[in-house]
Amino acid sequence: MRRRLSIIAAGLGLILLTAGPAGAAGSPSPSPPGAGQVVVAPGVFSAWNDRQPPTAVTYDEHLVPAGATAVALAVRGKSTVIGLIVQGLAPNHQFGAHVHQKACGATGAAAGPHYQNVPDPVQPSVDPEYANARNEVWLDFTTDARGTGAAFAVVGWDFRTGGAHAIVFHEHHTDSSVGAAGTAGARAACLTVPLS
């Protein structure tokens, strides 16, 4: 299992390092001291344990069974590239996934709201002006028959220091309509990723 995650991380890193930058709407965030760094975060999903908090937590074992794996990799800079590869999730399922502000916890709510480059003054944020794939990091993916999937996003900004700590997996792809923008159903799982 550990060898398989290492191979995935290496492959993902190669893809991300060769990806080109893309622009994004909104005013750019200041680059924190970690700009230009590469962040790798592998995890094996399990139920929450207060004594030994896991890096990857499942809240819905039907969608994200214990033992499923994920690896996230980010290349941070003036433009940031983020990739996600998963294995062992529910097969042939459409997942939403977003970067959230806080680390994973005992419940899905512990990760807080989506990270936004330009924060929406109204929370929870469902205004497509703010809740969109240029101002947030959306990593929606669809698993194959074996429960494997991948997603990549490029945004034209870097994370504020201390502002982004997890990728949350949601029960369906992300809505972009007025009044529901950024929503993707219940939080099925969470991967702690030290993005800022």
C-alpha positions in Angstrom: 0.0 0.0 0.0 2.7 2.5 1.0 4.7 1.7 -2.2 1.6 2.2 -4.3 1.0 5.7 -2.7 4.7 6.6 -3.4 4.4 5.6 -7.0 1.2 7.7 -7.4 2.8 10.7 -5.6 5.8 10.5 -7.9 3.6 10.3 -11.0 1.4 13.1 -9.8 4.5 15.3 -9.0 5.8 14.8 -12.5 2.5 15.8 -14.1 2.1 18.8 -11.9 5.7 20.1 -12.3 5.2 20.1 -16.1 1.8 21.7 -16.0 1.5 25.3 -17.2 0.0 28.2 -15.3 -3.5 29.5 -15.8 -5.1 32.8 -14.9 -7.9 33.4 -12.4 -10.4 36.0 -11.6 -10.2 38.2 -8.4 -7.3 40.1 -6.9 -4.3 37.9 -6.1 -3.5 37.0 -2.5 -0.1 37.9 -1.2 2.4 35.0 -1.6 3.3 33.5 1.8 6.8 32.5 2.7 6.2 29.0 1.4 5.6 30.1 -2.1 7.3 27.9 -4.7 7.2 24.8 -2.4 5.8 21.4 -3.2 3.4 19.9 -0.8 2.6 16.1 -0.8 -0.1 14.7 1.4 -0.9 10.9 1.2 -3.5 9.3 3.4 -5.4 6.1 4.1 -9.0 6.7 5.1 -10.2 5.6 8.5 -12.8 6.6 11.1 -11.9 9.4 13.4 -9.9 8.5 16.5 -9.4 11.2 19.2 -6.3 9.6 20.6 -4.5 9.3 17.3 -6.2 11.6 14.7 -5.9 10.2 11.2 -4.7 12.3 8.3 -7.6 11.0 6.1 -11.0 10.6 7.7 -14.1 9.0 6.3 -17.6 10.2 7.4 -19.5 8.0 4.9 -18.0 4.5 4.5 -20.4 3.7 1.7 -18.7 6.4 -0.5 -15.2 6.4 1.1 -14.6 3.0 2.7 -11.9 2.6 5.4 -8.7 1.6 3.7 -9.3 3.7 0.6 -6.4 5.9 -0.3 -5.7 9.4 -1.6 -2.7 11.6 -2.3 -2.8 15.3 -2.9 0.1 17.3 -4.3 0.4 21.0 -4.7 3.0 23.2 -6.4 2.6 26.6 -4.8 3.6 29.9 -6.3 2.1 32.9 -8.1 0.0 30.3 -9.8 -0.8 27.2 -7.8 -1.3 23.7 -9.2 -3.1 21.1 -7.2 -3.7 17.4 -8.0 -5.6 14.6 -6.3 -5.6 10.9 -7.0 -7.9 8.5 -5.1 -8.2 4.7 -5.0 -10.8 2.4 -3.4 -13.7 4.8 -3.3 -17.3 4.0 -4.3 -17.1 2.9 -8.0 -18.6 5.0 -10.8 -19.5 7.8 -8.6 -19.3 11.6 -9.1 -17.6 13.3 -6.2 -17.2 17.0 -5.4 -13.9 18.0 -3.7 -12.7 21.4 -2.5 -9.9 22.9 -0.5 -11.2 23.9 3.0 -9.9 26.3 5.5 -9.2 24.0 8.5 -7.8 20.6 9.2 -10.0 17.5 9.3 -11.7 16.6 12.5 -14.3 14.3 14.1 -17.1 15.6 11.8 -17.1 17.0 8.3 -17.9 20.5 9.7 -14.5 20.6 11.5 -12.8 21.6 8.2 -14.8 24.8 8.0 -15.8 26.6 4.8 -14.1 26.5 1.4 -10.9 28.5 1.0 -11.6 31.5 -1.1 -8.9 33.8 -2.6 -11.3 36.7 -2.4 -13.5 36.0 0.6 -17.3 36.4 0.2 -18.5 38.9 2.9 -21.7 36.8 3.1 -21.3 33.3 4.7 -22.1 30.6 3.9 -20.9 31.5 0.4 -23.3 30.5 -2.4 -22.9 33.5 -4.7 -21.3 32.4 -8.0 -19.3 35.7 -7.9 -17.2 34.2 -5.1 -18.1 30.4 -5.1 -16.5 29.4 -8.4 -13.6 27.4 -9.6 -11.4 30.6 -10.2 -11.8 31.9 -6.6 -11.8 28.5 -4.9 -10.1 25.2 -5.6 -12.6 22.7 -7.1 -11.3 19.1 -7.6 -14.5 17.3 -8.8 -13.8 13.8 -10.1 -15.7 10.6 -11.2 -14.4 7.3 -10.1 -14.1 4.3 -12.5 -15.3 0.8 -11.9 -12.5 0.2 -9.4 -13.1 3.3 -7.4 -10.1 5.2 -8.8 -10.2 8.8 -9.8 -8.1 11.9 -10.3 -8.6 15.7 -10.6 -6.3 18.7 -11.2 -6.8 22.4 -10.8 -4.7 25.5 -11.6 -5.5 28.8 -10.0 -3.7 32.2 -10.6 -2.9 32.8 -6.9 -1.3 31.2 -3.8 -2.9 30.5 -0.4 -2.7 33.0 2.4 -0.6 31.9 5.3 -2.6 29.7 7.7 -5.7 29.7 5.4 -6.0 26.3 3.8 -5.6 22.9 5.6 -7.7 20.2 4.0 -9.4 18.8 0.9 -13.0 17.7 1.6 -14.8 15.1 -0.5 -18.5 15.7 -1.0 -21.3 13.3 -2.1 -21.8 14.8 -5.6 -20.3 17.2 -8.2 -20.3 20.9 -7.4 -23.2 23.1 -8.2 -22.5 26.4 -9.9 -26.0 27.9 -10.0 -27.1 31.1 -8.2 -28.1 30.4 -4.6 -26.4 27.0 -4.6 -22.9 27.8 -6.0 -20.1 25.8 -4.4 -22.5 23.2 -2.8 -21.8 19.5 -3.4 -23.9 17.7 -0.8 -22.8 16.1 2.4 -19.1 15.8 3.4 -18.1 12.2 2.8 -14.4 12.4 3.8 -11.5 14.7 4.5 -7.8 14.7 3.8 -5.6 17.0 5.8 -3.3 18.8 3.5 -0.9 21.6 4.9 -1.4 24.0 2.0 -0.6 27.2 3.9 
